[in-house]
Amino acid sequence: MKRWFAIMGSLGIAAGAIPSAAKVPLTHYPAPAVSGSPLPFSSAVRVGDTLYLSGQIGLRPDGTLPAGIEAQARQAMDNIAAVLASADAGWNDVFKCTVMIENMAEWAAFNKVYVTYFKPGALPARSAFGADGLAMGALVEVECIARAPQR
């Protein structure tokens, strides 16, 4: 504790003078209704200049899933693009993705679609894992984190 006070003193901060952290406002981006029913989550939440996107599956606006991993991957990525646009952000702002794939044997097929959404050499950091039982029988789900400065 003495070391802490010594560090703070060297920075010119008196004991007890450390300001409390201000609350960062949250902005919620609602999820679209599917087949007339609202989804029970936000599509994204902005915390300061960071946008946390909920996982997106390849659900079409009519509530159906296309057949096959590539078609579902493309629709999931298009859904993410729509959420990014609603927050005045884009693919260049995405810095982290998490991918859940129902069958890891489909890894290469997913990647074939995924890389087309980013500039070569500017792929975000990413984690991926196999998942059993994605929502609505989806084959893939992708969630992202993006920088999204308030404009």
DAKANOR-V91219 format. One record per pair of residues at least 6 apart in sequence whose C-alpha atoms are under 8 Angstrom apart, sorted by the first residue. I is the first residue (numbers start at 0). J is the second residue. D is the distance in Angstrom with one decimal. If there is no record, write none. Layout:
i=I j=J d=D
i=I j=J d=D
This chain:
i=4 j=14 d=6.9
i=7 j=13 d=7.0
i=7 j=14 d=7.6
i=8 j=14 d=7.7
i=23 j=46 d=6.5
i=23 j=47 d=5.8
i=24 j=46 d=6.4
i=24 j=47 d=6.5
i=25 j=44 d=6.6
i=25 j=45 d=5.6
i=25 j=46 d=5.1
i=25 j=47 d=7.1
i=26 j=44 d=5.5
i=26 j=45 d=5.0
i=26 j=46 d=6.9
i=27 j=41 d=6.2
i=27 j=42 d=7.8
i=27 j=43 d=6.1
i=27 j=44 d=4.6
i=27 j=45 d=6.5
i=28 j=41 d=5.5
i=28 j=42 d=5.5
i=28 j=43 d=5.2
i=28 j=44 d=6.1
i=28 j=82 d=7.9
i=28 j=85 d=7.7
i=28 j=86 d=7.7
i=29 j=40 d=7.2
i=29 j=41 d=4.5
i=29 j=42 d=5.5
i=29 j=43 d=7.2
i=30 j=37 d=7.2
i=30 j=38 d=6.0
i=30 j=39 d=7.9
i=30 j=40 d=6.4
i=30 j=41 d=5.0
i=30 j=42 d=4.5
i=30 j=43 d=7.9
i=31 j=37 d=6.5
i=31 j=38 d=6.8
i=31 j=42 d=7.8
i=32 j=38 d=5.9
i=33 j=60 d=6.6
i=33 j=61 d=6.6
i=33 j=62 d=5.3
i=34 j=60 d=8.0
i=34 j=61 d=6.1
i=34 j=62 d=5.7
i=40 j=53 d=7.9
i=41 j=53 d=7.0
i=42 j=52 d=5.9
i=42 j=53 d=5.3
i=42 j=82 d=6.6
i=43 j=50 d=6.6
i=43 j=51 d=5.4
i=43 j=52 d=4.2
i=43 j=53 d=5.6
i=43 j=82 d=7.1
i=44 j=50 d=5.8
i=44 j=51 d=5.4
i=44 j=52 d=6.6
i=45 j=51 d=6.3
i=45 j=147 d=7.7
i=47 j=148 d=7.4
i=47 j=149 d=7.6
i=48 j=146 d=5.8
i=48 j=147 d=4.9
i=48 j=148 d=4.3
i=48 j=149 d=6.3
i=49 j=144 d=7.1
i=49 j=145 d=5.9
i=49 j=146 d=4.7
i=49 j=147 d=5.4
i=49 j=148 d=7.1
i=50 j=144 d=5.7
i=50 j=145 d=5.1
i=50 j=146 d=5.9
i=50 j=147 d=5.8
i=51 j=143 d=6.4
i=51 j=144 d=4.7
i=51 j=145 d=6.6
i=52 j=79 d=7.8
i=52 j=82 d=7.6
i=52 j=142 d=5.8
i=52 j=143 d=5.3
i=52 j=144 d=6.0
i=52 j=145 d=7.9
i=53 j=142 d=5.5
i=53 j=143 d=7.3
i=54 j=140 d=5.8
i=54 j=141 d=5.0
i=54 j=142 d=3.9
i=54 j=143 d=7.3
i=55 j=75 d=5.4
i=55 j=76 d=7.6
i=55 j=78 d=6.6
i=55 j=79 d=6.5
i=55 j=140 d=5.3
i=55 j=141 d=5.3
i=55 j=142 d=6.1
i=56 j=71 d=7.0
i=56 j=72 d=7.6
i=56 j=74 d=7.4
i=56 j=75 d=4.8
i=56 j=78 d=7.9
i=56 j=134 d=7.9
i=56 j=137 d=6.3
i=56 j=138 d=7.9
i=56 j=139 d=6.0
i=56 j=140 d=4.5
i=56 j=141 d=6.7
i=57 j=64 d=5.9
i=57 j=65 d=7.1
i=57 j=70 d=7.5
i=57 j=71 d=4.2
i=57 j=72 d=6.1
i=57 j=73 d=7.1
i=57 j=74 d=4.5
i=57 j=75 d=4.0
i=57 j=76 d=7.7
i=57 j=78 d=7.4
i=57 j=137 d=7.0
i=57 j=139 d=7.3
i=57 j=140 d=7.5
i=58 j=64 d=4.9
i=58 j=65 d=7.6
i=58 j=71 d=7.4
i=58 j=74 d=6.7
i=58 j=75 d=6.9
i=59 j=65 d=7.6
i=59 j=74 d=6.9
i=64 j=71 d=6.8
i=64 j=137 d=7.1
i=65 j=71 d=5.8
i=67 j=138 d=7.6
i=68 j=105 d=7.0
i=68 j=108 d=6.9
i=68 j=109 d=6.5
i=68 j=138 d=6.0
i=68 j=139 d=7.0
i=69 j=108 d=6.1
i=69 j=109 d=5.9
i=69 j=111 d=8.0
i=69 j=112 d=6.4
i=71 j=137 d=7.6
i=71 j=138 d=7.0
i=71 j=139 d=6.9
i=72 j=109 d=6.2
i=72 j=112 d=6.6
i=72 j=113 d=7.2
i=72 j=139 d=6.5
i=72 j=140 d=7.9
i=73 j=112 d=6.3
i=73 j=113 d=7.6
i=75 j=139 d=7.9
i=75 j=140 d=7.0
i=75 j=141 d=6.9
i=76 j=113 d=7.4
i=76 j=116 d=7.7
i=76 j=141 d=7.6
i=79 j=142 d=8.0
i=80 j=89 d=6.7
i=80 j=90 d=7.1
i=83 j=89 d=5.4
i=83 j=90 d=7.6
i=86 j=147 d=7.3
i=87 j=147 d=7.2
i=88 j=145 d=7.8
i=88 j=146 d=7.7
i=88 j=147 d=5.8
i=90 j=116 d=7.0
i=90 j=117 d=6.4
i=91 j=117 d=7.1
i=91 j=118 d=7.7
i=92 j=145 d=5.1
i=92 j=146 d=5.2
i=92 j=147 d=6.9
i=93 j=123 d=6.3
i=93 j=143 d=6.7
i=93 j=144 d=5.8
i=93 j=145 d=4.0
i=93 j=146 d=6.5
i=94 j=122 d=7.7
i=94 j=123 d=4.4
i=94 j=124 d=6.0
i=94 j=143 d=7.6
i=94 j=144 d=6.1
i=94 j=145 d=5.6
i=94 j=146 d=7.4
i=95 j=123 d=5.1
i=95 j=124 d=4.7
i=95 j=125 d=5.6
i=95 j=143 d=5.6
i=95 j=144 d=5.2
i=95 j=145 d=7.0
i=96 j=123 d=6.7
i=96 j=124 d=6.4
i=96 j=125 d=4.7
i=96 j=126 d=6.5
i=96 j=141 d=6.8
i=96 j=142 d=5.6
i=96 j=143 d=4.2
i=96 j=144 d=6.4
i=97 j=125 d=5.6
i=97 j=126 d=4.8
i=97 j=127 d=5.6
i=97 j=141 d=5.7
i=97 j=142 d=5.3
i=97 j=143 d=6.3
i=98 j=125 d=7.5
i=98 j=126 d=6.2
i=98 j=127 d=4.5
i=98 j=128 d=6.5
i=98 j=139 d=7.2
i=98 j=140 d=5.9
i=98 j=141 d=4.6
i=98 j=142 d=6.6
i=99 j=127 d=5.7
i=99 j=128 d=5.2
i=99 j=129 d=5.7
i=99 j=130 d=5.7
i=99 j=139 d=5.6
i=99 j=140 d=5.1
i=99 j=141 d=6.4
i=100 j=106 d=7.4
i=100 j=127 d=7.5
i=100 j=128 d=6.3
i=100 j=129 d=4.9
i=100 j=130 d=5.6
i=100 j=138 d=6.0
i=100 j=139 d=4.5
i=100 j=140 d=6.6
i=101 j=129 d=5.6
i=101 j=130 d=4.8
i=101 j=131 d=5.5
i=101 j=132 d=7.0
i=101 j=133 d=6.9
i=101 j=137 d=7.6
i=101 j=138 d=5.0
i=101 j=139 d=6.0
i=102 j=129 d=6.2
i=102 j=130 d=7.4
i=102 j=138 d=7.3
i=103 j=128 d=7.6
i=103 j=129 d=5.6
i=114 j=122 d=7.6
i=133 j=139 d=7.3
i=133 j=140 d=7.4
